[in-house]
Amino acid sequence: MAEETEKKKYITHEDLRRHNKPGDLWIAIQGKVYDVSDWIKSHPGGDAVILNLAGQDVTDAFTAFHPGTAWHRLDGLFTGYRIGDHRISDVSRDYRRMAAETRRSLHLTFIAAMFAGVLYGVLACDSIVAHQIAAALLGLLWIQSAYIGHDSGHYVIMSNKKCNRIAQIVSGNCLTGISIAWWKWTHNAHHLACNSLDYDPDLQHIPVFAVSSKFFNSMTSRFYHRKLTFDHVARLLVSYQHLTYYPVMCFGRINLFIQTFLLLFSRREVEDRALNFAGILVFWTWFPLFLFVFTSFAVTALQHIQFTLNHFAADVYTGPPTGHDWFEKQAAGTLDITCVPYMDWFYGGLQFQLEHHLFPRLPRCNLRKVAPVVRELCKKHNLPYRSFSWWEANKLTVRTLKKAAYQARDKANPVVKNLVWEALNTHG
């Protein structure tokens, strides 16, 4: 460590790495060291994102997730130390220059118009065909509403934080039945540890899906803090996952409902728990009145498929993310979907997945604009920039699932006793 002189103001990266346990959590941002041991309890993004990156330089991740107003809050957490061997890689330097140049805007009226169309189709029409059309429209509404909830969870899209919180609850809890608290808990962890098999919750779907044979060793989830058991049921389901992939996506929303209730009824600290419950109650008040559930679920499968296309066939790794290669991890763990501009509304702009991961607070309508710059930046630093058509991405994803499925059929790979409860991805 440092000496009892003025040199005490400087520590090394190795010193910083020692402060990576609960109760002793340090991070570095732009070479300055901050103690977040107590702040972690108040962190709006939850404790997982800090625990995953504790003991590291997190400048790129902090820049991506926080507005300019967040920087002044760091002053009270400053330890007085700086990193003596602090260096900025060329990739990070270029990324931060890009991040400083981004701007934002958003439109919300489309959601209200779609909901009015659903209500008209149900209340004013007697035709079964009209009801099914309304069901399909409701599915599209859920997709678009999820995009709005996504944006309001990443950054303030309304005039102030209070209005933004209302937008989160209405677009998430009330309209889709999915808790915004659950979304922020898992989605922030996904962004920081993109495609880490043991740290990214978006890849942990045992026993239904496994994108890598490494899951066959019953690895421990560092997000859920439990073992992802690969048992006989998991072997059976995973062995045919390339065939069940699309049917399962039709009912993928049910799992999100379950995750919402598991979190809200858990002992974890949940931001605005009562408000989240109220929003969910609104959803389950109006939703059962509609008698076309499967049609709506089938339509939302398009969104579930899209989100898996962005990551299932990309590079994966094990272990925690590291701050110094944050940009590289995002480039390796994501795939973009190529489409014409007039289809951006359908994909929600998130077909530019790498751009979104690099700039999570950038409105979706601007992701297409920054894509050429990101492409050139990846080319400059010899990083992958993969963009495929919808059909090509589907083929890559099914190929990934099929490869793991055939490996799962290998009877030489032992399995443990059956634990069907794992299917629910319980949070404990």
C-alpha positions in Angstrom: 0.0 0.0 0.0 1.1 3.6 0.1 3.5 5.1 2.6 2.7 7.6 5.4 3.8 10.5 3.2 2.3 12.5 0.4 2.7 9.4 -1.8 -0.2 7.9 0.2 -2.5 9.8 -2.3 -1.6 7.2 -4.9 -2.3 3.5 -5.1 -1.9 0.9 -7.8 -4.5 -1.1 -9.7 -3.4 -4.1 -7.6 -4.2 -2.2 -4.4 -7.6 -1.3 -5.8 -8.4 -4.9 -6.6 -8.1 -5.8 -2.9 -11.2 -3.7 -2.1 -13.8 -5.9 -3.8 -15.8 -7.5 -1.0 -19.0 -6.4 0.7 -18.2 -3.8 3.3 -15.0 -2.8 1.5 -15.9 -1.8 -2.0 -13.7 0.7 -4.0 -14.0 1.7 -7.6 -12.0 4.0 -9.8 -13.4 6.6 -12.2 -11.0 8.6 -14.4 -8.1 7.7 -12.1 -9.8 8.8 -8.9 -10.7 6.2 -6.3 -14.2 6.1 -4.6 -15.4 4.1 -1.6 -18.9 2.9 -2.4 -19.2 0.4 0.5 -22.1 2.3 2.1 -23.5 3.9 -1.1 -24.2 0.5 -2.6 -27.3 0.3 -0.3 -28.7 3.4 -2.0 -27.6 2.7 -5.6 -30.7 3.0 -7.9 -29.3 0.4 -10.2 -29.0 -2.2 -7.4 -26.1 -3.8 -5.7 -25.2 -6.4 -8.3 -23.7 -4.0 -10.8 -21.3 -2.5 -8.2 -20.4 -5.9 -6.7 -19.5 -7.2 -10.2 -17.1 -4.4 -10.9 -15.8 -3.6 -7.5 -12.0 -3.2 -7.3 -11.8 -2.0 -10.9 -11.7 1.1 -13.0 -15.3 1.5 -14.1 -15.1 4.8 -16.1 -16.6 3.4 -19.3 -19.5 1.7 -17.5 -20.2 4.8 -15.3 -20.1 7.1 -18.4 -22.6 4.8 -20.2 -25.1 4.5 -17.4 -25.1 7.9 -15.7 -26.1 11.4 -16.7 -23.8 14.4 -16.3 -25.7 15.3 -13.0 -24.4 12.1 -11.4 -20.8 13.1 -11.4 -21.1 15.6 -8.6 -22.4 12.8 -6.3 -19.0 11.2 -6.5 -17.4 14.0 -4.5 -18.6 12.7 -1.2 -17.3 9.2 -1.9 -13.8 10.2 -2.9 -11.2 8.5 -0.8 -8.4 10.9 -1.5 -6.5 8.3 -3.5 -5.7 8.3 -7.2 -4.4 5.4 -9.4 -0.8 6.0 -9.8 -0.5 3.6 -12.8 -3.7 4.9 -14.5 -3.7 4.5 -18.2 -6.5 4.9 -20.8 -6.6 2.5 -23.7 -7.1 3.8 -27.2 -10.5 2.0 -27.4 -11.7 3.7 -24.2 -10.4 7.1 -25.2 -12.3 6.9 -28.5 -15.5 5.5 -26.8 -15.6 8.4 -24.2 -15.2 10.9 -27.0 -18.2 9.4 -28.7 -20.2 9.2 -25.5 -19.7 13.0 -24.9 -21.2 13.8 -28.3 -24.6 11.9 -27.9 -28.0 13.6 -27.6 -31.6 12.4 -27.0 -35.4 12.7 -27.8 -38.5 10.4 -27.6 -42.2 10.1 -28.6 -44.9 8.3 -26.6 -48.3 8.9 -28.3 -48.1 5.7 -30.4 -48.7 3.5 -27.4 -51.9 5.4 -26.4 -53.3 5.1 -30.0 -52.6 1.3 -30.0 -54.3 0.8 -26.7 -57.4 2.7 -27.9 -57.5 0.4 -30.9 -57.4 -2.7 -28.6 -60.2 -1.3 -26.5 -62.3 -0.6 -29.6 -61.8 -4.0 -31.0 -62.9 -5.7 -27.8 -65.7 -3.4 -26.6 -67.2 -2.2 -29.9 -66.9 -5.3 -32.1 -68.5 -8.7 -31.9 -66.6 -10.4 -34.6 -64.1 -13.1 -33.6 -61.8 -11.9 -36.4 -61.9 -8.4 -35.0 -61.1 -9.7 -31.5 -58.1 -11.7 -32.9 -56.9 -8.5 -34.7 -57.2 -6.7 -31.4 -55.2 -9.5 -29.7 -52.4 -9.1 -32.2 -52.5 -5.3 -31.7 -52.3 -5.9 -28.0 -49.2 -8.0 -28.5 -47.6 -5.2 -30.6 -48.6 -2.8 -27.9 -46.8 -4.9 -25.3 -43.7 -4.9 -27.4 -43.7 -1.1 -28.0 -44.6 -0.4 -24.3 -41.7 -2.5 -23.2 -39.4 -0.3 -25.3 -40.8 2.8 -23.6 -40.3 1.1 -20.2 -36.8 0.2 -21.3 -36.0 3.8 -22.2 -37.4 5.2 -19.0 -35.4 2.7 -17.0 -32.2 3.7 -18.7 -32.6 7.5 -18.5 -35.1 10.2 -17.7 -37.5 10.5 -20.7 -40.0 12.8 -19.0 -39.7 16.4 -17.7 -38.5 15.2 -14.2 -37.7 12.0 -12.3 -41.1 11.8 -10.7 -42.9 11.9 -14.0 -40.3 9.4 -15.3 -41.1 7.0 -12.5 -44.8 7.2 -13.4 -43.9 6.4 -17.0 -41.9 3.4 -15.8 -44.8 2.0 -13.8 -47.5 2.7 -16.4 -45.5 1.3 -19.4 -44.1 -1.6 -17.5 -46.3 -2.7 -14.6 -49.7 -1.4 -15.7 -49.6 -2.2 -19.4 -47.3 -5.2 -19.6 -47.6 -6.8 -16.1 -43.8 -6.9 -15.8 -42.2 -5.1 -12.8 -39.9 -2.3 -13.7 -38.0 -3.0 -10.5 -37.3 -6.6 -11.8 -36.3 -5.3 -15.2 -33.8 -2.8 -13.8 -32.4 -5.4 -11.4 -31.6 -7.9 -14.2 -31.1 -5.5 -17.2 -28.4 -3.4 -15.6 -26.5 -6.6 -14.6 -26.9 -7.9 -18.2 -25.4 -4.7 -19.6 -22.4 -4.7 -17.4 -21.6 -8.4 -17.7 -22.9 -8.9 -21.3 -22.7 -12.6 -22.2 -20.8 -13.8 -19.1 -22.3 -17.2 -18.6 -22.2 -17.0 -14.8 -22.8 -13.2 -14.3 -25.3 -12.3 -17.0 -28.9 -13.4 -16.0 -30.0 -13.1 -19.7 -28.1 -16.2 -20.6 -29.1 -18.3 -17.6 -32.1 -20.3 -18.8 -31.3 -23.8 -17.5 -33.1 -26.2 -17.7 -34.9 -25.0 -20.8 -32.0 -23.5 -22.9 -28.2 -23.6 -22.8 -26.2 -21.6 -25.3 -22.9 -23.3 -24.2 -21.9 -26.7 -23.0 -20.2 -25.1 -20.0 -23.7 -25.1 -18.4 -23.5 -28.9 -18.3 -21.1 -28.6 -15.4 -23.9 -27.1 -13.2 -22.1 -23.8 -12.9 -23.1 -21.3 -10.1 -24.9 -18.2 -11.1 -23.1 -15.2 -9.6 -26.3 -13.1 -10.2 -28.9 -15.4 -8.6 -26.4 -16.9 -6.1 -27.4 -20.4 -6.7 -26.3 -23.4 -8.7 -27.8 -23.8 -12.2 -28.3 -27.5 -12.0 -27.9 -29.6 -15.1 -30.0 -32.6 -14.2 -31.9 -35.3 -16.2 -34.8 -32.9 -17.0 -32.4 -30.2 -18.1 -30.6 -32.8 -20.3 -33.9 -33.8 -22.0 -35.1 -30.2 -22.6 -31.7 -28.9 -23.8 -31.3 -31.9 -26.1 -34.2 -30.6 -28.2 -33.9 -26.9 -27.6 -33.3 -26.1 -31.3 -36.7 -27.6 -31.9 -38.5 -26.1 -28.9 -36.9 -22.6 -29.2 -39.8 -20.9 -31.2 -42.7 -22.6 -29.3 -41.2 -21.7 -26.0 -40.8 -18.1 -27.1 -44.6 -18.0 -27.6 -45.0 -18.4 -23.9 -41.8 -16.6 -22.8 -43.9 -13.8 -21.3 -45.3 -16.2 -18.6 -41.7 -16.6 -17.2 -41.5 -12.8 -17.0 -44.7 -12.7 -15.0 -43.3 -15.4 -12.7 -40.0 -13.5 -12.3 -42.0 -10.3 -11.4 -43.9 -12.0 -8.6 -40.9 -13.9 -7.2 -39.0 -10.6 -6.9 -41.8 -8.6 -5.4 -42.6 -11.3 -2.8 -38.9 -11.9 -2.0 -37.0 -10.5 0.9 -34.7 -8.5 -1.3 -34.8 -4.8 -1.1 -37.0 -3.6 -3.9 -37.2 0.1 -4.9 -40.8 1.3 -4.8 -42.1 -2.1 -3.9 -45.6 -0.8 -3.0 -45.8 1.2 -6.3 -44.7 -1.8 -8.3 -47.4 -3.9 -6.6 -50.0 -1.3 -7.4 -49.0 -1.2 -11.1 -49.2 -5.0 -11.3 -52.6 -5.0 -9.7 -53.8 -2.6 -12.4 -52.6 -5.0 -15.1 -54.2 -8.1 -13.6 -57.5 -6.1 -13.2 -57.9 -5.3 -16.9 -55.9 -8.1 -18.6 -58.1 -11.1 -17.6 -61.1 -9.4 -19.3 -59.6 -10.2 -22.7 -60.1 -13.7 -24.0 -57.4 -13.9 -26.6 -54.3 -14.6 -24.5 -52.5 -17.0 -26.8 -52.7 -14.7 -29.8 -51.2 -11.8 -27.8 -48.5 -14.0 -26.3 -47.6 -15.4 -29.8 -47.1 -11.9 -31.1 -44.9 -10.9 -28.2 -42.7 -13.9 -29.0 -41.3 -11.8 -31.8 -39.7 -9.5 -29.1 -38.4 -12.4 -27.0 -36.9 -13.9 -30.1 -35.2 -10.6 -31.1 -33.6 -10.2 -27.7 -32.2 -13.7 -27.8 -30.9 -13.2 -31.4 -28.9 -10.3 -30.2 -26.9 -12.5 -27.8 -27.4 -16.3 -28.0 -25.1 -16.7 -31.0 -22.5 -14.1 -29.9 -19.3 -14.9 -27.9 -19.6 -16.0 -24.3 -17.2 -16.2 -21.4 -17.2 -17.1 -17.7 -16.2 -15.0 -14.8 -16.9 -11.3 -13.9 -16.6 -8.5 -16.4 -13.5 -6.4 -16.1 -13.6 -2.6 -16.4 -10.5 -2.2 -18.6 -12.0 -4.3 -21.4 -15.6 -3.2 -21.1 -15.9 -2.0 -24.7 -14.4 -5.2 -26.0 -16.8 -7.3 -24.0 -19.8 -5.4 -25.5 -18.5 -5.9 -29.0 -17.9 -9.6 -28.6 -21.2 -10.3 -26.8 -23.7 -8.7 -29.2 -25.1 -9.1 -32.7 -26.9 -6.3 -34.6 -29.9 -7.0 -36.8 -29.9 -5.3 -40.2 -33.1 -3.7 -41.4 -34.4 -0.8 -43.5 -35.1 2.4 -41.6 -38.9 2.2 -41.7 -38.8 -1.0 -39.7 -37.0 0.7 -36.7 -40.4 1.0 -35.0 -40.8 -2.8 -35.0 -37.4 -3.6 -33.6 -37.6 -0.6 -31.2 -34.2 0.6 -32.4 -32.6 -2.2 -30.4 -31.6 -4.1 -33.5 -28.6 -1.8 -33.0 -27.7 -3.9 -30.0 -24.0 -3.1 -29.8 -24.7 0.7 -30.1 -27.3 0.3 -27.3 -24.8 -1.5 -25.1 -22.2 1.2 -25.6 -24.7 4.0 -25.1 -27.6 2.6 -23.0 -28.8 6.1 -22.2 -29.0 7.2 -25.9 -32.6 7.2 -27.2 -33.3 4.4 -29.6 -34.1 6.8 -32.4 -30.5 7.9 -32.5 -28.8 4.5 -32.5 -28.9 4.3 -36.3 -27.1 7.6 -36.5 -24.2 6.5 -34.3 -23.9 3.0 -36.0 -21.5 4.1 -38.7 -19.2 5.7 -36.2 -19.3 2.6 -34.0 -18.6 0.4 -37.0 -15.5 2.5 -37.9 -14.3 2.4 -34.2 -14.6 -1.4 -34.1 -12.6 -1.6 -37.4 -10.0 0.8 -36.1 -9.4 -1.4 -33.0 -9.8 -4.7 -34.8 -13.0 -5.6 -32.8 -15.9 -7.6 -34.2 -18.9 -5.6 -35.6 -21.5 -8.2 -36.6 -24.7 -7.2 -38.3 -27.0 -9.9 -39.8 -30.4 -10.0 -41.4 -33.3 -11.3 -39.2 -33.2 -14.7 -41.0 -29.4 -15.0 -40.8 -29.5 -14.2 -37.1 -32.2 -16.8 -36.6 -30.1 -19.4 -38.4 -27.1 -18.6 -36.2 -29.1 -18.8 -33.0 -30.7 -22.1 -33.9 -27.3 -23.4 -35.0 -25.9 -22.4 -31.5 -28.8 -24.1 -29.7 -28.5 -27.2 -31.9 -24.8 -27.6 -31.2 -25.4 -27.4 -27.5 -28.4 -29.8 -27.9 -26.3 -32.5 -29.5 -23.6 -32.1 -26.8 -26.3 -32.4 -24.1 -27.3 -35.8 -25.6 -23.8 -37.2 -24.7 -24.6 -39.8 -22.0 -21.0 -39.7 -21.0 -21.6 -36.3 -19.4 -23.0 -37.0 -15.9 -26.0 -35.2 -14.4 -27.2 -34.7 -10.9 -30.6 -35.5 -9.4 -33.7 -33.8 -10.8 -34.5 -30.3 -9.6 -37.5 -29.2 -11.6 -37.8 -26.0 -9.6 -34.8 -24.6 -11.5 -37.2 -24.1 -14.5 -38.6 -21.1 -12.7 -35.2 -19.3 -12.4 -36.2 -18.5 -8.8 -34.4 -15.6 -7.1 -34.5 -17.1 -3.6 
